[in-house]
Amino acid sequence: MDFEIRKVRKAHGPMKLRREREEYFRLVRQGYNNKEASRLVGVNERTGREWRNGRSDPDRFRAPAQQGQAPVAMSSGRYLRDDERLHIADR
């Protein structure tokens, strides 16, 4: 194989694992399973599985939390108000 695992394993910007990913898919096309292809390329099995299945980050397109006031508590007929509780307690 002419592919070599990089000596420096740090991220290299937006194209950090492009060569590894290309090599992973070449090995998969040749019939290697995820575990073998990931090991040969030098990435974690989970990374290989994410590449194979199409990485999807659930937080990627999530809308930011709404900034606003807390909802106002509505009184219902089920619970007593404070003055009603005091009236009962003072009996």
C-alpha positions as CSV (number, residue, x, y, z in Angstrom):
1,M,0.0,0.0,0.0
2,D,1.2,3.5,-0.8
3,F,-0.9,5.0,2.0
4,E,0.8,5.9,5.2
5,I,-0.7,6.9,8.5
6,R,0.3,10.5,9.4
7,K,3.0,10.9,12.1
8,V,1.2,14.0,13.5
9,R,-2.3,13.0,14.4
10,K,-3.6,16.5,15.2
11,A,-6.4,18.1,13.2
12,H,-5.3,20.0,10.1
13,G,-8.1,22.4,9.6
14,P,-11.2,21.6,7.5
15,M,-9.4,18.9,5.5
16,K,-8.2,17.0,8.6
17,L,-8.8,13.4,7.6
18,R,-9.6,13.7,3.9
19,R,-6.8,11.2,2.8
20,E,-7.7,8.8,5.6
21,R,-11.4,8.9,4.6
22,E,-10.6,8.3,0.9
23,E,-8.4,5.4,1.9
24,Y,-11.1,4.0,4.2
25,F,-13.7,4.0,1.3
26,R,-11.2,2.4,-1.1
27,L,-10.6,-0.4,1.4
28,V,-14.4,-0.9,2.0
29,R,-14.9,-1.1,-1.8
30,Q,-12.2,-3.8,-1.8
31,G,-14.3,-5.8,0.7
32,Y,-12.8,-4.9,4.0
33,N,-15.3,-4.5,6.9
34,N,-15.5,-1.4,9.0
35,K,-13.3,-2.8,11.8
36,E,-10.5,-3.8,9.4
37,A,-10.6,-0.7,7.2
38,S,-10.6,1.6,10.3
39,R,-7.6,-0.2,11.8
40,L,-5.6,-0.1,8.6
41,V,-6.3,3.6,8.1
42,G,-5.6,4.4,11.8
43,V,-9.0,5.8,12.9
44,N,-11.4,4.7,15.5
45,E,-14.1,2.2,14.5
46,R,-16.8,4.7,15.4
47,T,-15.2,7.2,13.0
48,G,-15.3,4.7,10.2
49,R,-18.9,3.8,11.0
50,E,-19.9,7.5,10.9
51,W,-18.1,7.9,7.6
52,R,-19.9,4.9,6.2
53,N,-23.3,5.8,7.4
54,G,-23.0,9.5,6.6
55,R,-22.2,11.5,9.7
56,S,-25.2,13.2,11.2
57,D,-24.8,15.5,14.2
58,P,-28.2,16.0,15.9
59,D,-27.1,19.4,17.2
60,R,-25.9,20.6,13.9
61,F,-29.1,22.2,12.7
62,R,-30.8,22.7,16.1
63,A,-32.3,26.1,16.5
64,P,-30.8,28.2,19.4
65,A,-32.8,28.3,22.6
66,Q,-35.4,31.1,22.8
67,Q,-34.4,34.0,25.0
68,G,-37.4,35.4,26.8
69,Q,-39.4,35.6,30.0
70,A,-40.3,32.5,32.0
71,P,-43.9,31.4,31.5
72,V,-46.3,32.9,34.1
73,A,-47.8,30.3,36.4
74,M,-51.5,30.1,35.9
75,S,-53.7,29.4,38.9
76,S,-56.0,26.5,38.6
77,G,-58.9,25.5,40.8
78,R,-57.1,22.4,41.9
79,Y,-54.7,24.1,44.3
80,L,-55.4,26.5,47.2
81,R,-54.1,30.1,47.1
82,D,-51.8,31.2,50.0
83,D,-54.6,33.2,51.7
84,E,-56.9,30.2,51.6
85,R,-54.2,28.0,53.1
86,L,-53.6,30.5,55.9
87,H,-57.3,30.7,56.6
88,I,-57.5,26.9,57.0
89,A,-54.3,26.7,59.1
90,D,-55.6,29.4,61.5
91,R,-58.8,27.6,62.4
